[in-house]
């Protein structure tokens, strides 16, 4: 009987509030909780399809998102036919293949390497930095020394195909990366596992024929990759210098924290980068930027500066390559 009286009392209060202020009353009605879609993994570019399949082997068995993203991007690092990541990556203008990577887990543990030579799998070296050192980033010779100390094999990762392209480039030494070909240079992967935890990985050989020592956004937490387990994750691809200017992946995650969907957050981040070009009176003709995003509910989004960027999404119903919407 008391339950019935309480119900009538609460109904009466709510009716009075509705009469006085319908908007305030709406705030008192709890939102229906969203159903979390999991696991989900998404990654940049066409090679993301095969990378997702590899990551799904971990996720589909209830494995950790961190293990999934490392395994997924390693597959691309190992492929000599992929010319912008790991083994087979295009060299810098001195003919040296230098690799960058970072990784981040659900508790904000991070690891990164930059300008790493002669090691095929920089993403696993980045994870070792995260788990076995007091630091978050190692670069150059120091990164190489650490990798060797951890049992990674030192080897020549300049393939004959990449060496041939470099020698042809030396004939003109003209630095004009081709949009959507030479200047995307990244696989970024983000995932949510069965426990609802997020992780991400990003790995690259950087822009083809760059200055020796150049580092882009890919190994920089907050630029090429960012994960906040309470909100979501994001990864970037394209012209790293432009992503760094806006701390692009961090920006996408913070926009999701403010209530934007993954799609809306990616769109806003690209628009801010575009506005930098406008403000500085620079042309965007030779520049591509793309973002992918995943929120805590397993919702996804992606957006790019100009046509040509695609990304792969693997959910329970399959693995799909999607052409991202573009700004210009």
Secondary structure as the mmCIF struct_conf table of DSSP 4:
data_model
#
loop_
_struct_conf.conf_type_id
_struct_conf.id
_struct_conf.beg_label_comp_id
_struct_conf.beg_label_asym_id
_struct_conf.beg_label_seq_id
_struct_conf.end_label_comp_id
_struct_conf.end_label_asym_id
_struct_conf.end_label_seq_id
HELX_RH_AL_P HELX_RH_AL_P1 UNK A 2 UNK A 20
HELX_RH_AL_P HELX_RH_AL_P2 UNK A 22 UNK A 28
BEND BEND1 UNK A 29 UNK A 29
HELX_LH_PP_P HELX_LH_PP_P1 UNK A 30 UNK A 37
BEND BEND2 UNK A 39 UNK A 39
STRN STRN1 UNK A 40 UNK A 44
BEND BEND3 UNK A 45 UNK A 45
TURN_TY1_P TURN_TY1_P1 UNK A 46 UNK A 47
HELX_RH_AL_P HELX_RH_AL_P3 UNK A 48 UNK A 59
TURN_TY1_P TURN_TY1_P2 UNK A 60 UNK A 62
HELX_RH_AL_P HELX_RH_AL_P4 UNK A 65 UNK A 77
TURN_TY1_P TURN_TY1_P3 UNK A 78 UNK A 78
TURN_TY1_P TURN_TY1_P4 UNK A 80 UNK A 81
TURN_TY1_P TURN_TY1_P5 UNK A 83 UNK A 84
BEND BEND4 UNK A 85 UNK A 86
TURN_TY1_P TURN_TY1_P6 UNK A 87 UNK A 88
TURN_TY1_P TURN_TY1_P7 UNK A 93 UNK A 94
BEND BEND5 UNK A 95 UNK A 95
STRN STRN2 UNK A 99 UNK A 104
TURN_TY1_P TURN_TY1_P8 UNK A 106 UNK A 107
STRN STRN3 UNK A 110 UNK A 116
BEND BEND6 UNK A 118 UNK A 118
BEND BEND7 UNK A 120 UNK A 120
HELX_RH_AL_P HELX_RH_AL_P5 UNK A 122 UNK A 132
BEND BEND8 UNK A 133 UNK A 134
BEND BEND9 UNK A 136 UNK A 136
STRN STRN4 UNK A 137 UNK A 139
HELX_RH_AL_P HELX_RH_AL_P6 UNK A 140 UNK A 149
TURN_TY1_P TURN_TY1_P9 UNK A 150 UNK A 151
HELX_LH_PP_P HELX_LH_PP_P2 UNK A 152 UNK A 154
HELX_RH_AL_P HELX_RH_AL_P7 UNK A 160 UNK A 170
TURN_TY1_P TURN_TY1_P10 UNK A 171 UNK A 172
HELX_LH_PP_P HELX_LH_PP_P3 UNK A 177 UNK A 178
TURN_TY1_P TURN_TY1_P11 UNK A 179 UNK A 184
STRN STRN5 UNK A 187 UNK A 192
TURN_TY1_P TURN_TY1_P12 UNK A 194 UNK A 195
BEND BEND10 UNK A 196 UNK A 196
STRN STRN6 UNK A 198 UNK A 204
BEND BEND11 UNK A 207 UNK A 207
TURN_TY1_P TURN_TY1_P13 UNK A 208 UNK A 209
HELX_LH_PP_P HELX_LH_PP_P4 UNK A 210 UNK A 211
TURN_TY1_P TURN_TY1_P14 UNK A 212 UNK A 213
BEND BEND12 UNK A 217 UNK A 217
TURN_TY1_P TURN_TY1_P15 UNK A 218 UNK A 219
BEND BEND13 UNK A 220 UNK A 220
STRN STRN7 UNK A 221 UNK A 221
TURN_TY1_P TURN_TY1_P16 UNK A 222 UNK A 224
STRN STRN8 UNK A 225 UNK A 228
TURN_TY1_P TURN_TY1_P17 UNK A 229 UNK A 231
STRN STRN9 UNK A 232 UNK A 238
HELX_RH_AL_P HELX_RH_AL_P8 UNK A 240 UNK A 246
TURN_TY1_P TURN_TY1_P18 UNK A 247 UNK A 247
HELX_RH_AL_P HELX_RH_AL_P9 UNK A 248 UNK A 257
TURN_TY1_P TURN_TY1_P19 UNK A 258 UNK A 259
HELX_RH_AL_P HELX_RH_AL_P10 UNK A 262 UNK A 279
TURN_TY1_P TURN_TY1_P20 UNK A 280 UNK A 281
TURN_TY1_P TURN_TY1_P21 UNK A 285 UNK A 286
STRN STRN10 UNK A 289 UNK A 295
TURN_TY1_P TURN_TY1_P22 UNK A 296 UNK A 297
BEND BEND14 UNK A 298 UNK A 298
STRN STRN11 UNK A 300 UNK A 304
BEND BEND15 UNK A 305 UNK A 306
TURN_TY1_P TURN_TY1_P23 UNK A 307 UNK A 308
STRN STRN12 UNK A 310 UNK A 315
TURN_TY1_P TURN_TY1_P24 UNK A 316 UNK A 317
STRN STRN13 UNK A 318 UNK A 323
HELX_LH_PP_P HELX_LH_PP_P5 UNK A 324 UNK A 324
STRN STRN14 UNK A 325 UNK A 326
#
